[in-house]
Amino acid sequence: MHPLVEEAMKKAELAWLGRPATAVWCLWIDGTLYVVHGPGEQPAPGLADAAQALVIARGDHGGAIVAWRAAVSRVDPESAEWAELVPGLAAKRLNAEPAGPLVDRWAQSNVVSRLIPVDEEALTPRTAERRFAPTRSGPPSRLL
C-alpha cells in the first residue's frame, strides 16, 4: 500500500467514493476501509454491488489529497469477522443508538462494505478525475 494512502486514511473520518463522488462516514482499520450503508444509514449508490471503487481521501483542511482503487466486498453478518469488527464500528458511529440494537439493525437491513487497496498506486485527485471521467466514445470508465 502506498504510504500516502495509509497516512491519509488513518486520519480519515470521511471519504469520497466513486464518480461523481459521494461523501461517506468510514473507518480505517489495519489497511482496510469499512463503510456502513443502506436504509437508515448513509447512501452509497452502487457500492453494495460494486467489485471495485475509487476512494478519495481528504486532508486536514477538507480538500482531496489522494485517490486510490479498492476491491469491494461485503462483511457477512454471520461471519466471525462481523462479530469481531462490527460492534467496534458501531461504537465509533456518531449520534447512534446503543451498539447492540445498532449492530442488529445493520445485520438485518444494511451493508458493511470492506474496501481494500488493490495496488500500490496513489493517484492525485486530478489524475483520478481524468482517469475515471466519462468519455465521448462510451460510458464512464468509473469505479463504482
Short mmCIF file of the C-alpha atoms (twelve columns), coordinates in Angstrom:
data_MODEL
# 
_entry.id   MODEL 
# 
loop_
_atom_site.group_PDB 
_atom_site.id 
_atom_site.type_symbol 
_atom_site.label_atom_id 
_atom_site.label_alt_id 
_atom_site.label_comp_id 
_atom_site.label_asym_id 
_atom_site.label_seq_id 
_atom_site.Cartn_x 
_atom_site.Cartn_y 
_atom_site.Cartn_z 
_atom_site.pdbx_PDB_model_num 
ATOM 1   C CA . MET A 1   0.000   0.000   0.000   1 
ATOM 2   C CA . HIS A 2   1.219   3.469   -0.830  1 
ATOM 3   C CA . PRO A 3   2.380   5.346   2.320   1 
ATOM 4   C CA . LEU A 4   0.291   8.428   1.453   1 
ATOM 5   C CA . VAL A 5   -2.859  6.297   1.275   1 
ATOM 6   C CA . GLU A 6   -2.081  4.719   4.659   1 
ATOM 7   C CA . GLU A 7   -1.364  8.067   6.315   1 
ATOM 8   C CA . ALA A 8   -4.406  9.842   4.848   1 
ATOM 9   C CA . MET A 9   -6.787  7.024   5.709   1 
ATOM 10  C CA . LYS A 10  -5.571  6.696   9.307   1 
ATOM 11  C CA . LYS A 11  -6.859  10.235  9.864   1 
ATOM 12  C CA . ALA A 12  -9.994  9.940   7.739   1 
ATOM 13  C CA . GLU A 13  -13.454 10.069  9.244   1 
ATOM 14  C CA . LEU A 14  -14.928 10.822  5.838   1 
ATOM 15  C CA . ALA A 15  -14.021 9.666   2.341   1 
ATOM 16  C CA . TRP A 16  -15.491 10.223  -1.089  1 
ATOM 17  C CA . LEU A 17  -16.439 7.206   -3.182  1 
ATOM 18  C CA . GLY A 18  -16.872 6.913   -6.949  1 
ATOM 19  C CA . ARG A 19  -17.502 9.431   -9.688  1 
ATOM 20  C CA . PRO A 20  -19.478 11.518  -9.167  1 
ATOM 21  C CA . ALA A 21  -18.180 11.378  -5.627  1 
ATOM 22  C CA . THR A 22  -20.395 10.557  -2.656  1 
ATOM 23  C CA . ALA A 23  -19.185 11.505  0.822   1 
ATOM 24  C CA . VAL A 24  -19.377 8.670   3.366   1 
ATOM 25  C CA . TRP A 25  -18.552 8.184   7.015   1 
ATOM 26  C CA . CYS A 26  -15.902 5.486   7.234   1 
ATOM 27  C CA . LEU A 27  -13.443 3.733   9.495   1 
ATOM 28  C CA . TRP A 28  -9.922  2.624   8.556   1 
ATOM 29  C CA . ILE A 29  -8.689  -0.467  10.418  1 
ATOM 30  C CA . ASP A 30  -5.441  -2.291  9.628   1 
ATOM 31  C CA . GLY A 31  -5.236  -1.314  5.953   1 
ATOM 32  C CA . THR A 32  -8.947  -1.748  5.239   1 
ATOM 33  C CA . LEU A 33  -11.690 0.864   4.894   1 
ATOM 34  C CA . TYR A 34  -15.151 -0.020  6.241   1 
ATOM 35  C CA . VAL A 35  -18.343 1.757   5.194   1 
ATOM 36  C CA . VAL A 36  -21.851 1.138   6.565   1 
ATOM 37  C CA . HIS A 37  -24.654 1.990   4.153   1 
ATOM 38  C CA . GLY A 38  -28.284 1.319   3.383   1 
ATOM 39  C CA . PRO A 39  -31.703 2.151   4.857   1 
ATOM 40  C CA . GLY A 40  -31.468 4.388   7.910   1 
ATOM 41  C CA . GLU A 41  -27.749 4.905   7.300   1 
ATOM 42  C CA . GLN A 42  -25.801 6.817   4.699   1 
ATOM 43  C CA . PRO A 43  -26.370 6.280   0.998   1 
ATOM 44  C CA . ALA A 44  -23.507 4.854   -1.052  1 
ATOM 45  C CA . PRO A 45  -25.016 4.447   -4.522  1 
ATOM 46  C CA . GLY A 46  -23.730 1.341   -6.284  1 
ATOM 47  C CA . LEU A 47  -21.355 0.252   -3.532  1 
ATOM 48  C CA . ALA A 48  -23.346 -2.815  -2.461  1 
ATOM 49  C CA . ASP A 49  -22.945 -4.352  -5.934  1 
ATOM 50  C CA . ALA A 50  -19.510 -2.962  -6.852  1 
ATOM 51  C CA . ALA A 51  -16.393 -5.094  -7.273  1 
ATOM 52  C CA . GLN A 52  -14.112 -2.039  -7.197  1 
ATOM 53  C CA . ALA A 53  -14.399 1.567   -6.107  1 
ATOM 54  C CA . LEU A 54  -12.460 4.778   -6.352  1 
ATOM 55  C CA . VAL A 55  -11.726 6.198   -2.884  1 
ATOM 56  C CA . ILE A 56  -10.677 9.803   -2.399  1 
ATOM 57  C CA . ALA A 57  -9.285  10.923  0.952   1 
ATOM 58  C CA . ARG A 58  -9.401  14.468  2.145   1 
ATOM 59  C CA . GLY A 59  -6.725  16.309  4.074   1 
ATOM 60  C CA . ASP A 60  -6.848  18.184  7.339   1 
ATOM 61  C CA . HIS A 61  -8.359  21.233  5.620   1 
ATOM 62  C CA . GLY A 62  -11.074 19.329  3.747   1 
ATOM 63  C CA . GLY A 63  -9.534  19.227  0.276   1 
ATOM 64  C CA . ALA A 64  -8.862  15.991  -1.584  1 
ATOM 65  C CA . ILE A 65  -5.250  14.820  -1.232  1 
ATOM 66  C CA . VAL A 66  -5.072  11.247  -2.545  1 
ATOM 67  C CA . ALA A 67  -7.189  8.792   -4.506  1 
ATOM 68  C CA . TRP A 68  -6.844  5.009   -4.632  1 
ATOM 69  C CA . ARG A 69  -8.554  1.978   -6.126  1 
ATOM 70  C CA . ALA A 70  -10.178 -0.537  -3.810  1 
ATOM 71  C CA . ALA A 71  -11.544 -4.042  -4.115  1 
ATOM 72  C CA . VAL A 72  -15.026 -4.057  -2.571  1 
ATOM 73  C CA . SER A 73  -16.676 -6.904  -0.681  1 
ATOM 74  C CA . ARG A 74  -19.326 -7.310  1.994   1 
ATOM 75  C CA . VAL A 75  -18.763 -8.313  5.579   1 
ATOM 76  C CA . ASP A 76  -21.108 -11.251 6.175   1 
ATOM 77  C CA . PRO A 77  -23.303 -10.737 9.282   1 
ATOM 78  C CA . GLU A 78  -22.898 -14.459 10.065  1 
ATOM 79  C CA . SER A 79  -19.079 -14.344 9.979   1 
ATOM 80  C CA . ALA A 80  -16.522 -14.236 12.761  1 
ATOM 81  C CA . GLU A 81  -15.209 -11.031 11.173  1 
ATOM 82  C CA . TRP A 82  -18.617 -9.375  11.694  1 
ATOM 83  C CA . ALA A 83  -18.737 -10.453 15.345  1 
ATOM 84  C CA . GLU A 84  -15.251 -9.072  15.946  1 
ATOM 85  C CA . LEU A 85  -15.413 -5.914  13.834  1 
ATOM 86  C CA . VAL A 86  -18.929 -4.501  13.768  1 
ATOM 87  C CA . PRO A 87  -19.514 -3.804  17.492  1 
ATOM 88  C CA . GLY A 88  -16.395 -1.609  17.464  1 
ATOM 89  C CA . LEU A 89  -17.564 0.028   14.258  1 
ATOM 90  C CA . ALA A 90  -20.941 0.758   15.874  1 
ATOM 91  C CA . ALA A 91  -19.192 2.304   18.880  1 
ATOM 92  C CA . LYS A 92  -17.444 4.767   16.535  1 
ATOM 93  C CA . ARG A 93  -20.709 5.799   14.853  1 
ATOM 94  C CA . LEU A 94  -21.579 9.350   15.864  1 
ATOM 95  C CA . ASN A 95  -25.085 10.118  17.156  1 
ATOM 96  C CA . ALA A 96  -26.099 6.472   17.040  1 
ATOM 97  C CA . GLU A 97  -28.423 4.327   19.072  1 
ATOM 98  C CA . PRO A 98  -26.791 1.899   21.564  1 
ATOM 99  C CA . ALA A 99  -24.347 -0.508  19.897  1 
ATOM 100 C CA . GLY A 100 -26.392 -3.699  20.445  1 
ATOM 101 C CA . PRO A 101 -29.564 -2.570  18.638  1 
ATOM 102 C CA . LEU A 102 -27.473 -0.788  16.006  1 
ATOM 103 C CA . VAL A 103 -25.477 -3.938  15.184  1 
ATOM 104 C CA . ASP A 104 -28.717 -5.929  14.949  1 
ATOM 105 C CA . ARG A 105 -30.246 -3.346  12.590  1 
ATOM 106 C CA . TRP A 106 -27.124 -3.327  10.413  1 
ATOM 107 C CA . ALA A 107 -27.226 -7.135  10.187  1 
ATOM 108 C CA . GLN A 108 -30.872 -7.100  9.107   1 
ATOM 109 C CA . SER A 109 -31.107 -4.149  6.729   1 
ATOM 110 C CA . ASN A 110 -27.724 -2.607  5.976   1 
ATOM 111 C CA . VAL A 111 -24.444 -3.465  4.315   1 
ATOM 112 C CA . VAL A 112 -20.989 -3.189  5.834   1 
ATOM 113 C CA . SER A 113 -18.589 -2.929  2.913   1 
ATOM 114 C CA . ARG A 114 -14.902 -3.722  3.097   1 
ATOM 115 C CA . LEU A 115 -12.640 -1.704  0.754   1 
ATOM 116 C CA . ILE A 116 -9.068  -2.924  0.369   1 
ATOM 117 C CA . PRO A 117 -6.412  -1.152  -1.736  1 
ATOM 118 C CA . VAL A 118 -5.773  -3.182  -4.907  1 
ATOM 119 C CA . ASP A 119 -2.394  -1.815  -5.884  1 
ATOM 120 C CA . GLU A 120 0.482   0.381   -4.792  1 
ATOM 121 C CA . GLU A 121 -0.662  3.323   -6.890  1 
ATOM 122 C CA . ALA A 122 -1.789  6.516   -5.222  1 
ATOM 123 C CA . LEU A 123 -3.400  8.998   -7.574  1 
ATOM 124 C CA . THR A 124 -3.705  12.702  -7.193  1 
ATOM 125 C CA . PRO A 125 -7.369  13.707  -7.166  1 
ATOM 126 C CA . ARG A 126 -6.852  15.483  -10.519 1 
ATOM 127 C CA . THR A 127 -5.357  12.351  -12.107 1 
ATOM 128 C CA . ALA A 128 -8.223  10.266  -10.736 1 
ATOM 129 C CA . GLU A 129 -10.738 12.744  -12.171 1 
ATOM 130 C CA . ARG A 130 -9.205  12.436  -15.648 1 
ATOM 131 C CA . ARG A 131 -8.846  8.660   -15.473 1 
ATOM 132 C CA . PHE A 132 -12.400 7.941   -14.323 1 
ATOM 133 C CA . ALA A 133 -14.313 10.710  -16.078 1 
ATOM 134 C CA . PRO A 134 -16.977 9.998   -18.722 1 
ATOM 135 C CA . THR A 135 -15.639 9.757   -22.272 1 
ATOM 136 C CA . ARG A 136 -17.261 10.802  -25.550 1 
ATOM 137 C CA . SER A 137 -16.908 7.332   -27.022 1 
ATOM 138 C CA . GLY A 138 -18.783 5.441   -24.363 1 
ATOM 139 C CA . PRO A 139 -19.854 5.120   -20.763 1 
ATOM 140 C CA . PRO A 140 -17.714 6.424   -17.934 1 
ATOM 141 C CA . SER A 141 -14.722 4.299   -17.027 1 
ATOM 142 C CA . ARG A 142 -15.552 4.853   -13.400 1 
ATOM 143 C CA . LEU A 143 -15.085 2.606   -10.457 1 
ATOM 144 C CA . LEU A 144 -18.327 2.155   -8.502  1 
# 
